[in-house]
Amino acid sequence: MGKLGSLVVIAASLSGVAAQTFQRLGSCPDLGCVLPPDQSDFLPGQYFDLRLEVHAPVNGSEAFNNGVPDENFSVTITKEGSEPKSIVEFFGIPEPELEKWDFKWYEDLFAQDTDSPSVVNVASKIYRKLAIYEPGNYIVTLSYYDGQTTTANWVVRPLATQKKAKNVILFIGDGMTTNMITAARLLGHKSINGKYQSLLQMDQFPVLGHQMTHSIDSFITDSANSASALYTGHKSTVNAMGVYVDSSADFFDDPKVETIVELLKRTWDSAWGAVSTAAISDATPIALSGHSRSRYAYGSLVDQGLNSVTNYSWTSHGGPDVWFGGGAEQFNPGSGSYEGKDYYEAFANAGHEISLNKTSLLELGNSSKALGIFCQSHFPVWLDRNVFTENLATFENDPLGSENPALDLPGLKEMTLKAIDILHTRGGDKGFFLMSEGASIDKQMHALDYDRALGDLLELDDTVRATIAHLKEIGELESTLIIVTADHGHGFDVFGGVDTKYLSEQKTDRDKRRAVGTYELAGLSQYTVPVDGVSYSTGPNFPVNWDPRYTLAQGFGANPDHRENYRVHKTPRKVVSSTPGFDEDDLFVDAEDSPDGFVVNGTLPVTESAGVHSLTDVPVFAMGPCQEAFGGVYGNIDVFYKMANCLGLARPDNKTPIDPGNECGN
């Protein structure tokens, strides 16, 4: 086996720095890969898989050893203060078989432009369903190529086995930032001389922290791996959930980590559920039970949601006690469902009552498991369900798969309160975990449809308010940890006010921009000022006028070319479109969007049709048992460890605890 020459060593050591746009394998620092990688954290007793890879690039700047990977690599694990042991000895497991494959990647944009991929041959092993029970620091060392090593420093967090909260409700405002919360407050709550007369429910939580959202190999994250970090305590790669991404071709053989609902079911046999205004197979809800490098394997992930992981030995989460959302394509038999199966039937056979509209949702009992799929794809947003209701008839989203519109739709509040009743009944003394997501805060921010995004944020806050009241009513408020946070952010903010009438009547873009008032010219919010003849019957905590003359000057730091008039869009927004004579993905300002507005030049590649996520930290609001743990600034994975500690999920051994020993009453 050849040794690394000095030039190759330099190339390999620089690859992690030079390869930014594309990466050979994001969490792999050199030609040896340990997954989970360096800096990984674990809950004591949490199951995980260990993947080892040795790479032999055939060509490109890292080409080495004629493309022949070292098949005789070895690996040890060392607990701080102890002697190294082989993985086989440390975990008491047999040696797995050697696997081999190859993959391709582009070293940079120049290589992609010339279609010149680098080929990498791989030798690998994977050790499945491991657990470390003793807290402390561990070093995993992979040895290969006659003296080369890759090390991974792991931390097994302290033991916290006592259950302090009976229940946990995790609200996720997808893409929600502090700036958006501030804007939503301005829309829905009246102020006099700079003092608000009412507040968001989030504003009234006793503890506020902030979490950093970076993914494992990029400082900009997506909803899949960011949700996965919240649910597992492990970072991952964009589009992945419940796994560390390896280089194999299979979407479902990557090394897994146990999620909070899998741990909760295995440890306390508690009830669990998810509610979302997105498709239930969308990243945030499905990552509670999903293990795949691809968030887009929707059908397979729904099957995992019902049946748990079936291709390898793994924790059974028992299926959700409650699943409410959209995404009927994965449930009607056909091309969108796993193996073409009827998943309404599969869930019914597993004991779930099925609901397809708001009427039947409210009629569900509380003792049986429940599946509620209320439309195809994602829900129409709050603004269309409650203000511009004529838009609902334009959707072809019937949950049974026809082209008819789904008109009898519940909102996030109705779904969440019903889910709580079912989980409260089914969980009993063992408690429950519920994730409730306001999904289209993110989706409408992507579309630069700010009013629709902020409407969904106000719906989320209204749901939180109703949840607190309902928990108090059923006697569970004091025993329930409630968290409101986001998975990532967007570069959105409000920077002034706009006279939309003046803007509309000007003839040139430069003159139209004079309608934007900054500082003392920004004025005050007109969204809470009643107007004769305008009434939506949406209750308190929402705007009384969504289309005032004076609106908010609001925008993005990362957006495609588009036109702005700063008025509410009475139909869902589309800011760009393709143009005859140009490539289909060469996008221009859509002529029908905000025709009386002015053009705002984009900051993204011209192929991008929407705004993108940003680096910003996102808020974490907490109340209830363990609330004090959520103050400060910390990583997204720490949200998992704080919840897990409050639920007493860490284990000193592989024995099932006899009783939860909870101090939360009830």
C-alpha positions in Angstrom: 0.0 0.0 0.0 1.5 3.3 -1.1 2.1 6.2 1.3 0.8 9.7 0.8 3.4 11.8 -0.9 4.0 15.3 0.4 2.0 17.0 -2.5 -0.9 14.7 -2.0 -0.9 15.3 1.8 -1.1 19.1 1.0 -3.9 18.5 -1.5 -5.8 16.4 1.0 -5.3 18.8 3.9 -6.4 21.7 1.8 -9.5 20.0 0.3 -11.7 20.9 3.3 -10.8 24.5 2.8 -10.7 24.8 -1.0 -13.8 22.7 -1.7 -16.5 25.0 -0.6 -19.2 25.0 -3.3 -19.0 21.2 -3.5 -17.5 18.8 -1.0 -16.3 15.2 -1.4 -18.1 14.3 1.8 -18.9 17.2 4.0 -18.1 15.7 7.4 -15.0 13.9 6.1 -11.8 16.0 6.7 -9.4 13.8 4.7 -9.3 10.4 2.9 -10.6 8.6 6.0 -14.1 9.2 7.3 -15.6 8.5 10.7 -19.4 8.9 10.9 -20.6 10.2 13.4 -17.7 12.6 12.9 -15.5 14.7 15.1 -17.3 16.9 17.6 -20.4 14.7 17.8 -22.5 14.5 21.0 -24.6 11.7 22.3 -27.2 11.1 24.9 -26.2 8.2 27.2 -27.9 5.1 25.8 -28.9 6.7 22.5 -28.7 4.3 19.6 -26.5 5.2 16.7 -24.7 3.5 13.7 -20.9 3.9 13.1 -19.8 4.2 9.4 -16.1 4.1 8.4 -15.0 5.0 4.9 -11.5 5.0 3.3 -11.4 7.0 0.0 -9.1 6.6 -2.9 -9.7 9.4 -5.5 -9.0 8.2 -9.0 -8.4 11.6 -10.5 -8.5 15.3 -9.6 -6.3 17.2 -7.1 -6.7 14.4 -4.5 -5.8 11.5 -6.8 -4.0 8.8 -4.7 -2.8 5.2 -4.7 -4.0 4.6 -8.2 -7.6 4.8 -7.0 -7.2 1.7 -4.7 -8.7 2.2 -1.2 -7.1 0.5 1.8 -9.3 -2.4 2.6 -7.3 -3.3 5.7 -8.1 -0.2 7.7 -8.7 -0.6 11.5 -10.5 1.5 14.1 -10.3 1.9 17.9 -12.3 3.8 20.5 -10.7 5.2 23.7 -12.6 6.6 26.7 -10.6 9.4 28.3 -8.3 7.9 30.9 -8.6 4.3 29.5 -6.8 2.1 27.0 -7.9 1.9 23.3 -10.2 -0.9 22.3 -11.3 -2.2 19.0 -15.0 -1.4 18.1 -15.7 -5.1 18.2 -14.3 -5.5 21.7 -15.7 -2.2 23.1 -19.3 -2.9 22.0 -19.2 -6.7 22.1 -20.4 -7.1 18.5 -19.2 -9.1 15.5 -17.1 -7.5 12.7 -19.3 -6.4 9.8 -18.5 -7.2 6.2 -16.4 -5.0 4.0 -18.4 -2.9 1.5 -17.1 -1.3 -1.7 -18.5 1.3 -4.1 -17.5 4.4 -6.0 -19.0 7.9 -6.4 -18.4 11.1 -8.3 -18.2 14.7 -7.3 -17.1 18.1 -8.7 -14.2 19.8 -7.1 -15.5 23.3 -8.0 -17.7 25.3 -10.4 -15.0 25.1 -13.2 -15.1 21.3 -13.0 -18.9 21.4 -13.2 -18.9 23.8 -16.2 -16.7 21.4 -18.1 -18.4 18.3 -16.8 -15.2 16.9 -15.3 -16.1 15.0 -12.2 -13.6 13.4 -9.8 -14.1 9.7 -9.2 -13.6 8.2 -5.8 -13.3 4.5 -4.9 -14.4 3.6 -1.4 -13.8 0.8 1.1 -16.2 0.8 4.1 -17.7 -0.9 7.1 -20.7 0.0 9.2 -21.4 -1.1 12.8 -25.2 -0.8 13.5 -27.3 0.0 16.6 -24.6 0.9 19.1 -25.0 2.8 22.3 -22.6 4.3 24.9 -24.0 4.5 28.4 -21.1 6.1 30.3 -20.8 9.9 30.1 -17.4 11.3 29.2 -15.0 12.1 26.3 -14.2 9.4 23.7 -11.8 9.3 20.8 -12.4 7.2 17.8 -9.3 6.6 15.6 -9.5 5.3 12.1 -6.1 4.0 10.8 -5.4 3.4 7.1 -2.8 3.8 4.3 0.1 2.7 6.5 0.1 5.3 9.2 -2.6 7.8 8.2 -5.3 8.4 10.8 -8.6 10.2 11.1 -9.8 11.0 14.6 -13.3 11.8 15.9 -13.7 13.3 19.4 -17.1 12.4 20.9 -18.8 13.6 24.0 -21.4 11.5 25.8 -23.5 14.0 27.8 -24.1 13.7 31.5 -26.8 11.3 32.8 -30.2 12.8 33.5 -32.6 10.0 34.2 -35.4 11.7 36.2 -38.5 12.7 34.3 -39.2 16.3 35.3 -41.9 17.1 32.6 -44.7 14.7 32.0 -45.4 16.2 28.5 -43.5 18.3 26.0 -45.1 20.4 23.3 -42.6 21.8 20.7 -43.9 24.5 18.5 -41.9 25.2 15.4 -42.4 28.3 13.3 -40.6 27.2 10.2 -38.1 29.8 9.1 -39.3 32.2 11.9 -37.0 34.9 13.1 -37.1 37.6 15.7 -37.5 40.2 12.9 -40.6 38.3 11.6 -42.1 38.1 15.2 -41.5 41.9 15.5 -43.3 42.5 12.2 -46.2 40.2 13.1 -46.6 42.0 16.4 -46.8 45.3 14.5 -49.5 43.9 12.2 -51.7 42.2 14.8 -51.3 44.4 17.9 -52.2 48.0 18.4 -49.8 50.5 19.9 -50.3 54.0 21.2 -47.4 56.4 21.4 -45.0 53.5 20.9 -46.5 51.3 23.6 -48.3 48.1 22.7 -51.8 47.6 24.1 -51.5 43.8 23.7 -48.7 41.4 23.0 -48.1 38.1 21.2 -48.3 35.1 23.4 -44.7 34.4 22.7 -43.8 37.7 24.2 -45.2 36.6 27.5 -43.1 33.4 27.9 -40.8 33.7 31.0 -37.6 32.4 29.3 -36.0 33.5 26.0 -32.9 32.0 24.4 -31.4 31.8 21.0 -30.1 28.8 19.0 -27.5 28.7 16.2 -28.7 26.8 13.2 -25.6 25.7 11.3 -25.6 22.3 9.6 -22.7 20.0 9.8 -21.0 21.1 6.5 -22.5 24.5 5.7 -23.4 27.5 7.8 -26.7 27.8 5.9 -29.1 25.0 6.8 -32.4 23.6 5.4 -35.5 22.4 7.2 -34.6 18.7 7.1 -31.2 18.6 8.9 -32.1 21.5 11.2 -35.3 19.7 12.4 -33.1 16.6 12.7 -30.7 18.5 15.0 -33.6 19.5 17.2 -34.9 15.9 17.4 -31.7 13.9 17.7 -28.9 16.1 19.1 -26.9 15.4 16.0 -26.1 17.8 13.1 -26.4 16.5 9.6 -26.2 17.6 5.9 -28.7 19.6 3.9 -31.7 17.5 2.9 -30.8 14.7 5.4 -32.6 13.7 8.6 -31.9 11.1 11.3 -28.6 10.1 9.7 -25.1 11.2 9.0 -24.7 11.3 5.2 -22.2 8.7 3.8 -21.0 8.4 0.2 -23.0 5.3 -0.8 -25.7 5.5 -3.4 -28.5 4.2 -1.1 -30.7 6.8 0.5 -31.5 4.5 3.4 -28.2 2.8 4.5 -26.5 5.9 6.0 -25.6 5.7 9.7 -28.6 6.5 11.8 -29.1 8.3 15.2 -32.1 7.8 17.4 -34.8 10.5 17.5 -36.5 11.9 20.5 -39.8 10.1 19.8 -38.0 6.8 19.3 -36.2 7.3 22.7 -39.4 8.4 24.4 -41.3 5.4 23.2 -38.5 3.0 24.1 -37.9 4.6 27.5 -41.3 5.5 28.8 -43.8 4.2 26.2 -45.2 7.7 25.9 -47.6 8.8 23.2 -46.4 11.1 20.5 -47.7 13.0 17.5 -47.1 15.7 14.9 -49.2 18.5 13.5 -48.3 20.6 10.5 -49.8 23.0 8.0 -47.4 21.4 5.5 -47.6 17.9 4.0 -47.0 15.5 6.9 -44.2 14.1 4.8 -42.5 17.5 4.7 -39.1 17.9 6.4 -40.1 19.2 9.8 -42.8 16.7 10.7 -41.3 13.7 9.1 -37.9 14.1 10.6 -39.4 13.0 14.0 -39.4 9.4 12.7 -37.4 9.6 9.4 -34.0 8.3 8.7 -32.7 9.2 5.2 -30.2 11.4 3.4 -33.1 12.6 1.1 -36.0 14.5 2.5 -37.6 14.0 -0.9 -38.1 10.3 -0.5 -41.6 11.2 0.7 -43.4 7.8 0.3 -40.6 5.8 2.0 -40.5 8.3 4.8 -44.3 8.0 5.4 -43.8 4.2 5.6 -41.1 4.8 8.2 -43.5 7.0 10.1 -46.0 4.2 10.3 -43.8 1.1 10.5 -40.4 2.5 11.8 -37.2 1.6 10.1 -37.6 -1.9 8.6 -34.4 -2.5 6.6 -32.2 -2.7 9.7 -32.7 -3.6 13.3 -33.8 -0.3 15.0 -36.1 1.2 17.6 -39.8 0.9 16.9 -41.6 4.1 17.7 -45.0 2.3 17.4 -46.4 4.7 14.8 -47.7 8.1 15.7 -50.7 8.4 18.0 -51.6 11.6 16.1 -50.6 12.7 12.6 -52.4 15.8 11.3 -51.4 17.7 8.1 -51.5 17.7 4.3 -49.7 15.6 1.7 -52.5 13.3 0.5 -50.2 12.3 -2.5 -48.3 9.9 -0.2 -51.5 8.3 1.2 -53.6 7.7 -1.9 -52.4 4.6 -3.8 -50.3 5.6 -6.8 -47.0 7.1 -7.9 -46.7 9.3 -4.8 -47.1 6.6 -2.2 -44.6 4.0 -1.1 -44.7 1.0 -3.5 -48.1 2.4 -4.8 -49.9 1.3 -1.6 -53.0 2.8 0.0 -51.7 4.4 3.2 -55.1 5.5 4.4 -55.9 1.8 4.5 -52.5 1.0 6.0 -53.0 3.4 8.9 -56.6 2.2 9.3 -55.3 -1.3 9.6 -52.9 -0.1 12.3 -55.7 1.2 14.4 -55.9 4.8 13.3 -59.2 6.6 12.8 -59.0 8.5 9.5 -60.1 12.2 9.1 -60.2 14.0 5.8 -61.8 17.4 6.8 -62.4 19.7 9.7 -65.9 18.4 10.4 -64.6 14.8 10.9 -61.6 16.0 12.8 -63.7 17.6 15.4 -65.8 14.4 15.6 -62.9 12.2 16.4 -62.8 10.4 19.7 -59.8 10.7 22.0 -59.0 7.1 22.8 -57.9 5.9 19.3 -54.9 6.8 17.2 -55.8 9.3 14.6 -54.6 10.2 11.1 -55.9 13.5 9.6 -54.8 14.3 6.0 -56.8 17.3 4.9 -55.5 18.2 1.5 -52.9 17.4 -1.2 -49.5 19.1 -0.8 -49.3 21.9 1.8 -52.3 23.7 3.4 -53.5 26.9 1.8 -52.2 29.6 4.1 -54.1 31.3 6.9 -54.7 34.5 4.8 -56.4 32.4 2.1 -58.4 30.3 4.6 -59.7 33.3 6.5 -59.5 36.5 4.5 -59.2 35.8 0.8 -61.3 32.7 1.0 -62.3 32.8 -2.7 -58.8 31.6 -3.5 -59.6 28.2 -1.9 -61.8 27.3 -4.9 -58.8 27.6 -7.2 -56.9 24.8 -5.5 -57.0 21.2 -6.8 -56.1 19.6 -3.5 -58.9 17.2 -2.5 -57.4 14.7 0.0 -58.9 11.8 -1.9 -56.9 12.8 -5.0 -59.5 14.4 -7.2 -59.0 17.8 -8.8 -61.7 19.3 -6.5 -60.7 21.9 -3.9 -60.4 21.0 -0.2 -62.8 23.5 1.3 -63.5 22.1 4.8 -60.0 22.7 6.2 -59.0 22.9 9.8 -56.4 25.4 11.0 -53.3 24.8 13.1 -55.2 25.7 16.3 -58.0 23.1 15.7 -55.5 20.4 14.8 -53.2 21.1 17.7 -56.0 21.2 20.4 -57.5 17.9 19.1 -54.0 16.4 19.0 -53.5 17.4 22.7 -56.8 15.8 23.7 -55.9 12.5 22.0 -52.3 12.4 23.3 -53.5 13.3 26.8 -55.9 10.4 26.8 -53.6 7.9 25.2 -50.5 8.9 27.0 -52.1 8.9 30.4 -49.6 8.9 33.3 -46.8 8.2 30.7 -47.3 11.6 29.1 -46.8 12.7 25.5 -44.6 14.6 23.0 -46.2 16.8 20.4 -44.6 18.8 17.6 -46.8 21.5 16.1 -45.5 23.4 13.0 -46.6 26.6 11.4 -45.0 25.6 8.1 -45.8 28.4 5.7 -44.1 31.1 7.6 -41.1 29.6 5.7 -42.8 28.7 2.5 -44.4 32.2 2.0 -41.1 33.9 2.9 -39.5 31.9 0.2 -42.2 33.3 -2.2 -41.5 36.8 -0.9 -45.2 36.8 0.1 -44.6 38.5 3.4 -48.2 39.1 4.4 -49.0 35.4 4.0 -46.0 34.5 6.0 -46.8 36.9 8.8 -50.4 35.7 8.8 -49.2 32.2 9.4 -47.0 33.4 12.2 -49.9 35.1 13.9 -51.8 31.8 13.5 -49.0 30.0 15.2 -49.0 32.5 18.1 -52.8 32.2 18.3 -52.4 28.4 18.5 -49.8 28.8 21.3 -52.2 31.1 23.2 -55.1 28.6 22.9 -52.8 25.6 23.8 -51.8 27.3 27.1 -55.5 27.9 28.0 -56.5 24.4 27.0 -53.7 22.8 29.1 -54.8 24.8 32.0 -58.4 23.6 31.5 -57.5 19.9 31.4 -55.0 20.3 34.4 -51.8 19.7 32.4 -50.2 23.1 32.2 -47.9 22.8 35.2 -46.6 19.4 34.0 -46.0 20.4 30.4 -42.9 22.0 29.0 -43.8 24.3 26.1 -41.2 25.4 23.7 -41.7 27.8 20.7 -38.8 28.0 18.3 -37.7 27.8 14.7 -35.6 25.5 12.6 -33.8 28.3 10.7 -34.3 31.8 9.6 -34.6 34.1 6.5 -33.0 37.5 5.9 -36.2 39.4 6.3 -36.8 42.7 8.0 -39.0 45.8 8.0 -37.1 49.0 7.2 -39.8 51.7 6.9 -43.3 52.5 5.8 -44.8 52.9 2.3 -47.5 55.1 0.8 -48.8 52.6 -1.6 -51.2 55.0 -3.3 -48.4 57.4 -4.1 -46.1 54.5 -5.3 -48.8 53.2 -7.6 -49.4 56.6 -9.4 -45.7 57.4 -10.1 -44.4 56.6 -13.6 -40.8 55.6 -13.1 -39.1 53.1 -10.8 -37.0 55.9 -9.3 -40.0 58.0 -8.5 -41.9 55.1 -7.1 -39.1 54.5 -4.6 -39.8 58.0 -3.1 -43.0 56.4 -1.6 -40.8 54.4 0.9 -40.5 56.4 4.1 -37.6 55.8 6.5 -36.9 56.9 10.0 -39.4 59.6 11.0 -41.2 59.2 7.6 -42.0 55.5 8.3 -45.1 56.4 10.2 -47.2 54.1 12.3 -48.9 50.7 11.6 -52.3 51.1 9.9 -53.1 47.3 10.2 -54.9 47.7 13.5 -57.0 50.8 12.5 -60.6 49.8 11.8 -62.1 50.8 8.4 -65.8 51.1 7.6 -66.9 48.1 5.6 -63.8 46.0 6.2 -64.3 43.1 8.6 -62.8 39.6 8.5 -64.2 38.2 11.7 -60.8 36.7 12.6 -60.9 37.8 16.2 -58.4 39.6 18.3 -54.6 39.4 17.7 -55.0 39.7 13.9 -55.0 42.7 11.6 -58.4 44.4 11.2 -57.3 45.7 7.8 -54.8 43.7 5.6 -54.8 46.3 2.8 -54.2 49.8 4.2 -52.8 52.6 2.2 -49.8 52.9 4.4 -48.0 49.5 4.7 -44.7 48.1 5.8 -41.6 48.5 3.7 -40.3 45.0 4.1 -37.9 42.8 2.2 -35.2 40.2 1.9 -31.4 40.1 1.9 -31.4 37.2 -0.5 -33.9 37.2 -3.2 -34.5 36.8 -7.0 -35.2 39.7 -9.2 -38.8 40.9 -8.5 -41.1 43.8 -8.4 -42.4 45.4 -5.2 -45.5 47.5 -4.5 -45.6 46.6 -0.8 -49.3 45.7 -0.8 -51.0 42.5 0.3 -51.3 40.1 -2.6 -54.8 39.0 -2.9 -53.8 35.7 -4.6 -50.6 33.7 -3.9 -47.5 35.3 -5.2 -45.2 34.3 -8.0 -42.3 36.7 -8.5 -40.4 35.3 -11.4 -41.1 33.3 -14.6 -39.2 32.1 -17.7 -39.1 34.2 -20.8 -39.4 33.1 -24.4 -36.0 33.1 -26.1 -34.1 32.3 -22.9 -33.3 29.1 -21.1 -36.2 27.8 -19.0 -34.2 28.2 -15.8 -33.1 31.7 -16.7 -35.7 33.6 -14.7 -37.0 37.1 -15.0 -39.4 39.4 -13.1 -42.9 38.0 -13.6 -44.9 40.6 -15.6 -48.1 39.9 -13.7 -46.7 40.4 -10.2 -47.1 43.8 -8.6 -47.4 45.6 -12.0 -47.6 49.0 -10.4 -44.4 48.4 -8.3 -40.7 48.9 -9.0 -38.1 46.4 -9.9 -35.8 45.2 -7.1 -32.6 43.6 -8.4 -31.9 40.2 -7.1 -28.9 39.0 -5.1 -29.1 35.3 -6.1 -28.2 33.3 -9.2 -30.8 33.9 -11.9 -31.9 30.3 -11.7 -33.3 30.8 -8.2 -37.0 31.4 -8.1 -37.4 32.2 -4.4 -35.7 33.7 -1.4 -33.4 31.4 0.6 -32.5 30.7 4.2 -30.0 32.9 6.1 -27.4 32.6 8.8 -29.4 34.3 11.6 -29.8 32.7 15.1 -33.5 32.0 15.9 -35.4 32.5 19.2 -36.3 29.8 21.7 -39.2 30.6 24.0 -39.8 28.3 27.0 -42.3 27.9 29.8 -43.0 25.0 32.2 -40.8 22.4 33.9 -37.1 22.9 33.0 -37.8 26.3 31.4 -34.7 27.8 32.9 -32.5 25.5 30.8 -33.5 27.3 27.6 -32.0 30.7 28.3 -28.8 31.9 26.7 -27.3 31.2 23.3 -26.5 27.6 22.2 -26.5 25.2 19.3 -29.6 23.7 17.8 -28.6 20.3 19.0 -28.8 21.6 22.6 -32.5 22.0 22.2 -32.7 18.2 22.0 -30.5 17.6 25.0 -32.4 20.1 27.1 -35.7 18.3 26.2 -34.2 14.9 26.7 -32.9 15.8 30.1 -36.3 17.2 31.1 -37.9 13.9 30.0 -35.3 11.8 31.7 -34.3 9.9 28.5 -30.7 9.2 29.3 -29.9 5.7 30.3 -27.0 4.2 32.4 -27.6 0.8 30.9 -29.8 -1.1 28.4 -32.5 -1.9 30.9 -35.9 -0.4 30.6 -36.7 1.9 33.6 -39.5 0.6 35.8 -41.2 3.9 36.5 -40.7 7.5 35.2 -40.0 8.9 38.6 -41.4 12.2 37.5 -41.7 15.2 39.7 -44.3 16.9 37.6 -47.5 15.8 39.3 -50.5 14.1 37.7 
